[in-house]
């Protein structure tokens, strides 16, 4: 059974979207389902939805994204 997880990400507009998506796709078992990013001044802010079969991969992915110096904010969006 697969789970859909949503992350809110903020990164500098000097960084390509490919850099962000390649980090997500580098984790085995994750597949991007939806991207929605908007330019907010010097930053891009948006939500990425991805599918995972293992919930253990989500904290690891958040750790990888936060370790990238170009990404300034990563937070999990809860489902309502």
N, CA, C and O atoms as a MOPAC input file, in Angstrom:
PM7 MOZYME 1SCF
protein

 N      0.83800 1    -1.17700 1     0.00000 1
 C      0.00000 1     0.00000 1     0.00000 1
 C      0.88500 1     1.24300 1     0.00000 1
 O      1.84300 1     1.32500 1     0.76900 1
 N      0.57000 1     2.19900 1    -0.85200 1
 C      1.39500 1     3.39700 1    -0.93100 1
 C      0.71200 1     4.56200 1    -0.22300 1
 O     -0.51400 1     4.64600 1    -0.16100 1
 N      1.52800 1     5.44200 1     0.30000 1
 C      1.05700 1     6.62200 1     1.01600 1
 C      1.47200 1     7.86300 1     0.24200 1
 O      2.55700 1     7.90600 1    -0.33800 1
 N      0.61100 1     8.87000 1     0.23300 1
 C      0.94100 1    10.15600 1    -0.36500 1
 C      1.34300 1    11.09700 1     0.76900 1
 O      0.60900 1    11.26000 1     1.74400 1
 N      2.51400 1    11.71000 1     0.62800 1
 C      3.05100 1    12.62200 1     1.63700 1
 C      3.25600 1    13.98100 1     0.97500 1
 O      3.70800 1    14.06200 1    -0.16800 1
 N      2.92000 1    15.04900 1     1.70200 1
 C      3.07100 1    16.40700 1     1.20300 1
 C      4.13800 1    17.12600 1     2.01100 1
 O      4.13200 1    17.08000 1     3.24200 1
 N      5.06600 1    17.79900 1     1.30800 1
 C      6.08900 1    18.61800 1     1.95600 1
 C      6.01300 1    20.03300 1     1.40800 1
 O      5.87900 1    20.22900 1     0.20000 1
 N      6.09800 1    21.02300 1     2.29900 1
 C      6.20200 1    22.41700 1     1.87800 1
 C      7.68600 1    22.75700 1     1.86000 1
 O      8.39100 1    22.55800 1     2.85000 1
 N      8.15100 1    23.27000 1     0.72900 1
 C      9.57700 1    23.53900 1     0.53800 1
 C      9.76000 1    24.98700 1     0.09700 1
 O      8.98900 1    25.49600 1    -0.71700 1
 N     10.79100 1    25.65100 1     0.64000 1
 C     11.16600 1    26.99300 1     0.21600 1
 C     12.64300 1    26.94800 1    -0.17700 1
 O     13.48200 1    26.47400 1     0.58900 1
 N     12.95300 1    27.44600 1    -1.37800 1
 C     14.34400 1    27.45900 1    -1.82000 1
 C     14.61700 1    28.70600 1    -2.64800 1
 O     13.69500 1    29.32500 1    -3.17900 1
 N     15.90300 1    29.07300 1    -2.75400 1
 C     16.32400 1    30.26100 1    -3.50600 1
 C     15.99300 1    30.08100 1    -4.97600 1
 O     16.05800 1    28.97000 1    -5.50300 1
 N     15.63300 1    31.18600 1    -5.64700 1
 C     15.28800 1    31.06400 1    -7.05600 1
 C     16.51100 1    30.88700 1    -7.94800 1
 O     16.36400 1    30.67600 1    -9.15100 1
 N     17.71200 1    30.96800 1    -7.38400 1
 C     18.92200 1    30.70700 1    -8.15500 1
 C     19.14500 1    29.20800 1    -8.35400 1
 O     19.97100 1    28.80200 1    -9.17100 1
 N     18.41500 1    28.39700 1    -7.61400 1
 C     18.54700 1    26.93900 1    -7.68300 1
 C     17.49900 1    26.40900 1    -8.65200 1
 O     16.36600 1    26.89000 1    -8.67200 1
 N     17.87100 1    25.43000 1    -9.44500 1
 C     16.90700 1    24.86100 1   -10.38200 1
 C     15.97900 1    23.88000 1    -9.67100 1
 O     16.34800 1    23.26600 1    -8.67000 1
 N     14.78700 1    23.74900 1   -10.20100 1
 C     13.82600 1    22.79200 1    -9.66200 1
 C     14.35900 1    21.37200 1    -9.80500 1
 O     14.03200 1    20.49700 1    -9.00300 1
 N     15.17500 1    21.14600 1   -10.82300 1
 C     15.77300 1    19.82600 1   -11.02000 1
 C     16.61800 1    19.42100 1    -9.81200 1
 O     16.64200 1    18.24800 1    -9.44100 1
 N     17.30600 1    20.37600 1    -9.19900 1
 C     18.10600 1    20.07100 1    -8.01300 1
 C     17.26500 1    19.56200 1    -6.86000 1
 O     17.67700 1    18.66000 1    -6.12900 1
 N     16.08100 1    20.14300 1    -6.69700 1
 C     15.18300 1    19.71700 1    -5.62000 1
 C     14.59300 1    18.34800 1    -5.93500 1
 O     14.58100 1    17.46300 1    -5.07900 1
 N     14.10500 1    18.17200 1    -7.15600 1
 C     13.46600 1    16.90300 1    -7.50900 1
 C     14.46500 1    15.75200 1    -7.55400 1
 O     14.10000 1    14.61100 1    -7.26800 1
 N     15.70800 1    16.02700 1    -7.90300 1
 C     16.69600 1    14.94700 1    -7.94300 1
 C     17.00100 1    14.42100 1    -6.54100 1
 O     17.28400 1    13.23400 1    -6.37800 1
 N     16.94800 1    15.28700 1    -5.52700 1
 C     17.13700 1    14.82400 1    -4.14600 1
 C     16.00300 1    13.89000 1    -3.76200 1
 O     16.23100 1    12.83900 1    -3.16200 1
 N     14.77800 1    14.27300 1    -4.10800 1
 C     13.61800 1    13.44700 1    -3.77400 1
 C     13.69100 1    12.10400 1    -4.48300 1
 O     13.45500 1    11.06300 1    -3.87100 1
 N     14.01600 1    12.12300 1    -5.76800 1
 C     14.05100 1    10.88500 1    -6.53800 1
 C     15.26300 1    10.01700 1    -6.22000 1
 O     15.31300 1     8.85700 1    -6.62600 1
 N     16.25100 1    10.56900 1    -5.49100 1
 C     17.42100 1     9.76800 1    -5.13900 1
 C     17.10300 1     8.73700 1    -4.06200 1
 O     17.83900 1     7.76500 1    -3.89800 1
 N     16.01800 1     8.94200 1    -3.33200 1
 C     15.60900 1     7.98700 1    -2.30200 1
 C     14.81100 1     6.88300 1    -2.97800 1
 O     13.78500 1     7.13900 1    -3.60800 1
 N     15.28900 1     5.66700 1    -2.84100 1
 C     14.64300 1     4.53800 1    -3.50100 1
 C     13.23200 1     4.33300 1    -2.95000 1
 O     13.02100 1     4.33000 1    -1.73800 1
 N     12.28300 1     4.16300 1    -3.84800 1
 C     10.90500 1     3.91500 1    -3.44600 1
 C     10.02200 1     5.14300 1    -3.42600 1
 O      8.81800 1     5.02600 1    -3.20200 1
 N     10.59300 1     6.33400 1    -3.65700 1
 C      9.79100 1     7.55500 1    -3.69000 1
 C      9.50900 1     7.94600 1    -5.13200 1
 O     10.37000 1     7.83000 1    -6.00400 1
 N      8.29300 1     8.40800 1    -5.36500 1
 C      7.90100 1     8.84000 1    -6.70300 1
 C      7.10100 1    10.13500 1    -6.58100 1
 O      6.12000 1    10.19200 1    -5.83900 1
 N      7.51400 1    11.16400 1    -7.30000 1
 C      6.83200 1    12.45400 1    -7.24500 1
 C      5.49200 1    12.34000 1    -7.95700 1
 O      5.40900 1    11.84600 1    -9.08100 1
 N      4.44800 1    12.80500 1    -7.28400 1
 C      3.09800 1    12.77500 1    -7.85300 1
 C      2.64200 1    14.15600 1    -8.31200 1
 O      1.91800 1    14.26800 1    -9.30100 1
 N      3.06000 1    15.21900 1    -7.59900 1
 C      2.56400 1    16.55500 1    -7.91500 1
 C      3.54900 1    17.60800 1    -7.41100 1
 O      4.10800 1    17.47700 1    -6.32200 1
 N      3.75300 1    18.65400 1    -8.21400 1
 C      4.58400 1    19.79600 1    -7.82500 1
 C      3.76800 1    21.07100 1    -7.99200 1
 O      3.03000 1    21.21200 1    -8.96700 1
 N      3.89200 1    21.99400 1    -7.05500 1
 C      3.21400 1    23.28000 1    -7.16400 1
 C      4.10400 1    24.33300 1    -6.51100 1
 O      4.07200 1    24.50100 1    -5.29200 1
 N      4.90200 1    25.04600 1    -7.31800 1
 C      5.81600 1    26.05700 1    -6.80200 1
 C      5.47500 1    27.42000 1    -7.38400 1
 O      5.08400 1    27.53200 1    -8.54600 1
 N      5.62900 1    28.46100 1    -6.55600 1
 C      5.32900 1    29.83200 1    -6.94400 1
 C      6.52000 1    30.70200 1    -6.55900 1
 O      7.12200 1    30.50800 1    -5.50300 1
 N      6.85900 1    31.66400 1    -7.42400 1
 C      7.94700 1    32.58900 1    -7.14300 1
 C      7.45900 1    33.64500 1    -6.15800 1
 O      6.47900 1    34.33900 1    -6.42700 1
 N      8.13700 1    33.76800 1    -5.01600 1
 C      7.81700 1    34.76600 1    -3.99100 1
 C      9.05100 1    35.63300 1    -3.75300 1
 O      9.78900 1    35.40700 1    -2.79400 1
 N      9.27700 1    36.61000 1    -4.60500 1
 C     10.44100 1    37.48300 1    -4.45600 1
 C     11.71800 1    36.74900 1    -4.79600 1
 O     11.92700 1    36.36000 1    -5.94600 1
 N     12.58000 1    36.55300 1    -3.80200 1
 C     13.85400 1    35.88300 1    -4.03000 1
 C     13.77500 1    34.37500 1    -3.84800 1
 O     14.76800 1    33.67700 1    -4.05200 1
 N     12.61800 1    33.86500 1    -3.47000 1
 C     12.47200 1    32.44100 1    -3.18000 1
 C     11.34000 1    31.82400 1    -3.99500 1
 O     10.43100 1    32.50900 1    -4.46200 1
 N     11.43100 1    30.52000 1    -4.14600 1
 C     10.31500 1    29.72700 1    -4.64300 1
 C      9.71900 1    29.01200 1    -3.44300 1
 O     10.44600 1    28.45000 1    -2.62400 1
 N      8.41300 1    29.03300 1    -3.34000 1
 C      7.70700 1    28.37300 1    -2.25300 1
 C      6.68900 1    27.44800 1    -2.88500 1
 O      6.00400 1    27.82200 1    -3.83600 1
 N      6.59100 1    26.24700 1    -2.35700 1
 C      5.61200 1    25.34500 1    -2.93100 1
 C      5.46600 1    24.05900 1    -2.16700 1
 O      6.09000 1    23.83400 1    -1.13000 1
 N      4.61600 1    23.22300 1    -2.72100 1
 C      4.30700 1    21.93000 1    -2.12700 1
 C      4.64400 1    20.85100 1    -3.13900 1
 O      4.33300 1    20.96500 1    -4.32500 1
 N      5.27800 1    19.81300 1    -2.65200 1
 C      5.54600 1    18.63900 1    -3.47400 1
 C      4.83400 1    17.45800 1    -2.82200 1
 O      4.93300 1    17.24200 1    -1.61400 1
 N      4.12300 1    16.70700 1    -3.63700 1
 C      3.45100 1    15.49500 1    -3.16000 1
 C      4.18900 1    14.31100 1    -3.75800 1
 O      4.45500 1    14.27700 1    -4.95900 1
 N      4.51700 1    13.34800 1    -2.92300 1
 C      5.19000 1    12.16000 1    -3.43100 1
 C      4.58700 1    10.92600 1    -2.80100 1
 O      3.97500 1    10.96900 1    -1.73400 1
 N      4.78000 1     9.83400 1    -3.49600 1
 C      4.22400 1     8.54900 1    -3.09000 1
 C      5.34500 1     7.69500 1    -2.51900 1
 O      6.43200 1     7.61700 1    -3.09200 1
 N      5.07600 1     7.06200 1    -1.40000 1
 C      6.05800 1     6.18300 1    -0.78100 1
 C      5.37200 1     4.93300 1    -0.25200 1
 O      4.22900 1     4.97700 1     0.20100 1
 N      6.07400 1     3.84400 1    -0.31500 1
 C      5.53300 1     2.60800 1     0.24000 1
 C      6.03000 1     2.38700 1     1.66700 1
 O      5.46100 1     1.59200 1     2.41400 1
 N      7.09800 1     3.09900 1     2.03800 1
 C      7.67100 1     2.96200 1     3.38600 1
 C      7.68600 1     4.31400 1     4.07600 1
 O      8.29100 1     5.26200 1     3.57500 1
 N      7.03200 1     4.40900 1     5.20600 1
 C      6.98900 1     5.67900 1     5.95300 1
 C      8.35100 1     6.03800 1     6.54300 1
 O      8.59300 1     7.19900 1     6.87300 1
 N      9.24000 1     5.05900 1     6.67800 1
 C     10.57100 1     5.32800 1     7.23300 1
 C     11.39700 1     6.21400 1     6.30900 1
 O     12.35300 1     6.84600 1     6.76000 1
 N     11.05000 1     6.27500 1     5.02600 1
 C     11.81100 1     7.08200 1     4.07800 1
 C     11.55500 1     8.58000 1     4.22800 1
 O     12.38700 1     9.38600 1     3.81400 1
 N     10.43400 1     8.96300 1     4.80500 1
 C     10.07100 1    10.38400 1     4.90100 1
 C     11.03500 1    11.16600 1     5.79400 1
 O     11.52300 1    12.20600 1     5.35200 1
 N     11.34300 1    10.73300 1     7.02600 1
 C     12.32100 1    11.49300 1     7.83100 1
 C     13.70500 1    11.55400 1     7.17400 1
 O     14.40500 1    12.55900 1     7.29600 1
 N     14.09300 1    10.49300 1     6.48600 1
 C     15.38000 1    10.48900 1     5.78900 1
 C     15.38400 1    11.53100 1     4.66900 1
 O     16.37000 1    12.24400 1     4.48600 1
 N     14.28600 1    11.61800 1     3.92200 1
 C     14.18400 1    12.60800 1     2.85200 1
 C     14.21900 1    14.02600 1     3.41900 1
 O     14.89100 1    14.89500 1     2.86500 1
 N     13.51200 1    14.26400 1     4.50500 1
 C     13.52100 1    15.59300 1     5.12600 1
 C     14.93300 1    15.95000 1     5.57600 1
 O     15.35600 1    17.09700 1     5.43100 1
 N     15.65900 1    14.98800 1     6.11600 1
 C     17.05400 1    15.20900 1     6.52000 1
 C     17.92000 1    15.57300 1     5.30800 1
 O     18.74500 1    16.48200 1     5.39300 1
 N     17.74200 1    14.88000 1     4.19300 1
 C     18.51000 1    15.18500 1     2.97900 1
 C     18.20400 1    16.58900 1     2.46200 1
 O     19.11400 1    17.32700 1     2.08500 1
 N     16.93200 1    16.95300 1     2.44400 1
 C     16.54500 1    18.26900 1     1.94100 1
 C     17.05600 1    19.38600 1     2.84500 1
 O     17.51400 1    20.41700 1     2.35200 1
 N     16.98400 1    19.19500 1     4.15100 1
 C     17.46900 1    20.22000 1     5.08500 1
 C     18.98500 1    20.34300 1     5.03800 1
 O     19.52800 1    21.40500 1     5.34200 1
 N     19.66800 1    19.28100 1     4.66400 1
 C     21.11900 1    19.31000 1     4.55600 1
 C     21.61300 1    20.09700 1     3.35600 1
 O     22.77500 1    20.50300 1     3.31900 1
 N     20.75400 1    20.31700 1     2.37900 1
 C     21.10900 1    21.10700 1     1.20800 1
 C     21.05000 1    22.58100 1     1.59900 1
 O     20.01200 1    23.05600 1     2.06000 1
 N     22.13800 1    23.30100 1     1.42300 1
 C     22.20200 1    24.70100 1     1.83000 1
 C     21.32300 1    25.63400 1     1.02600 1
 O     21.01300 1    26.73200 1     1.48800 1
 N     20.91300 1    25.22800 1    -0.16800 1
 C     20.08000 1    26.08200 1    -1.00900 1
 C     18.60800 1    26.03000 1    -0.62500 1
 O     17.83900 1    26.91900 1    -0.99000 1
 N     18.21700 1    25.00900 1     0.09900 1
 C     16.82800 1    24.86400 1     0.52300 1
 C     16.72000 1    25.43700 1     1.92900 1
 O     17.36600 1    24.95000 1     2.85700 1
 N     15.90200 1    26.47200 1     2.08200 1
 C     15.86600 1    27.17100 1     3.36400 1
 C     14.82600 1    26.63300 1     4.33200 1
 O     14.97500 1    26.80700 1     5.54100 1
 N     13.77600 1    25.98500 1     3.83700 1
 C     12.74300 1    25.51000 1     4.75000 1
 C     12.08000 1    24.26100 1     4.18400 1
 O     11.74700 1    24.19900 1     3.00000 1
 N     11.89400 1    23.26400 1     5.05400 1
 C     11.18700 1    22.03000 1     4.70000 1
 C     10.28700 1    21.67500 1     5.86900 1
 O     10.74900 1    21.57800 1     7.00600 1
 N      9.01900 1    21.48300 1     5.59700 1
 C      8.10600 1    21.05200 1     6.65600 1
 C      7.05600 1    20.13100 1     6.06500 1
 O      6.63800 1    20.28500 1     4.91700 1
 N      6.64500 1    19.18100 1     6.86700 1
 C      5.62500 1    18.22900 1     6.44800 1
 C      4.26000 1    18.88200 1     6.59500 1
 O      3.97300 1    19.51500 1     7.61100 1
 N      3.42500 1    18.72800 1     5.58300 1
 C      2.07300 1    19.27400 1     5.60900 1
 C      1.14500 1    18.15300 1     6.02800 1
 O      1.12800 1    17.08500 1     5.41500 1
 N      0.37500 1    18.40000 1     7.07400 1
 C     -0.52300 1    17.35200 1     7.55900 1
 C     -1.79000 1    17.32300 1     6.72000 1
 O     -2.25300 1    18.34700 1     6.21700 1
 N     -2.33300 1    16.13300 1     6.58400 1
 C     -3.59300 1    15.96900 1     5.86100 1
 C     -4.73100 1    16.37000 1     6.77800 1
 O     -4.69400 1    16.10800 1     7.98100 1
 N     -5.73800 1    17.00400 1     6.21000 1
 C     -6.89800 1    17.39800 1     7.02600 1
 C     -8.12800 1    16.68300 1     6.56800 1
 O     -9.20400 1    16.88300 1     7.13100 1

